[in-house]
C-alpha cells in the first residue's frame, strides 16, 4: 500500500485559522468584521462560516485537532438521512484499507452552505467530499483530495483538505452509520435542551500530535 503519511505531507497545507474567543456570542455585525457569518447549518449543526470559502468554524477546529468521527444519529436533521443512505453504498473494511463506493454516480445532491441563499436546497458535490464532511467536517467551497489515489475510495482516513494535519489518526471514533432508536430519541431530547454539541464533542477521540509534525502557524487570538 502507498505511504499515506508522505502523501499527506505533500498535499496538506496548514491554513491560517482565525481563532476568536467566545465567537458564538458575537453579533452578526461583529462576526462580519472578523470575516465570518451565520449561515446554513453544516451536517454537525454549526452555523458560523468563513465569509470567503464558507468553511465551518467549529468543523475546522475539529479537523485541526485531528479528530475524525461521527454518529449518524446525532447529525443535523437536514443531513442525517442522506448520510445514512450514502454510507450504505460504501464497502467498509479495515481502517487502513480503501473503502470503495458501490454508487454508480460520482456526485450526489446534498445540503450545503449554498442552501442559505439559493433557491435549491441541495448541491451537487463529489461523493468523497460529502463523506469527508460527514466524518471530518464541513470545508465549504474548499477541495477534498484522496491521498491513496484510488478514485473510488471513500475511506475518510484517506481523504484530506488543506486543514488536515500531516499525520492522520488511525481510527474513526465515534463511527456509527446505522440509526438506533434510542439514540434518535436522545438526540431529540438533547436538541430540545440545546445540549447536543457538548454531548457529541465528549464522544470524539482526540489524538496527540505526532512528533514529526511541525507546529501550526500562530493563530490570531482575538477578544
Rosetta blueprint (number, residue, H / E / L):
1 X L
2 X L
3 X L
4 X H
5 X H
6 X H
7 X H
8 X H
9 X H
10 X H
11 X H
12 X L
13 X L
14 X L
15 X L
16 X L
17 X L
18 X L
19 X L
20 X E
21 X L
22 X L
23 X H
24 X H
25 X H
26 X L
27 X L
28 X H
29 X H
30 X H
31 X H
32 X H
33 X H
34 X L
35 X L
36 X E
37 X E
38 X E
39 X L
40 X L
41 X L
42 X L
43 X L
44 X L
45 X L
46 X L
47 X L
48 X E
49 X E
50 X E
51 X L
52 X L
53 X L
54 X L
55 X L
56 X E
57 X H
58 X H
59 X H
60 X H
61 X H
62 X H
63 X H
64 X H
65 X L
66 X L
67 X L
68 X L
69 X L
70 X E
71 X E
72 X H
73 X H
74 X H
75 X L
76 X L
77 X L
78 X L
79 X L
80 X H
81 X H
82 X H
83 X H
84 X H
85 X H
86 X H
87 X H
88 X L
89 X L
90 X E
91 X L
92 X L
93 X L
94 X L
95 X L
96 X L
97 X L
98 X L
99 X L
100 X E
101 X E
102 X L
103 X L
104 X L
105 X L
106 X L
107 X E
108 X E
109 X E
110 X E
111 X L
112 X L
113 X H
114 X H
115 X H
116 X H
117 X L
118 X L
119 X L
120 X L
121 X L
122 X L
123 X E
124 X E
125 X E
126 X E
127 X H
128 X H
129 X H
130 X H
131 X H
132 X H
133 X H
134 X H
135 X H
136 X L
137 X L
138 X L
139 X L
140 X L
141 X L
142 X L
143 X L
144 X L
145 X E
146 X E
147 X L
148 X L
149 X L
150 X L
151 X L
152 X L
153 X E
154 X L
155 X L
156 X H
157 X H
158 X H
159 X E
160 X E
161 X L
162 X L
163 X L
164 X L
165 X L
166 X L
167 X L
168 X L
169 X L
170 X L
171 X L
172 X L
173 X L
174 X L
175 X E
176 X E
177 X L
178 X L
179 X L
180 X L
181 X H
182 X H
183 X H
184 X H
185 X H
186 X H
187 X H
188 X H
189 X H
190 X H
191 X H
192 X H
193 X L
194 X L
195 X L
196 X H
197 X H
198 X H
199 X H
200 X H
201 X H
202 X H
203 X H
204 X L
205 X L
206 X L
207 X L
208 X L
209 X L
210 X L
211 X L
212 X L
213 X L
214 X L
215 X L
216 X L
217 X L
218 X L
219 X L
220 X L
221 X L
222 X E
223 X L
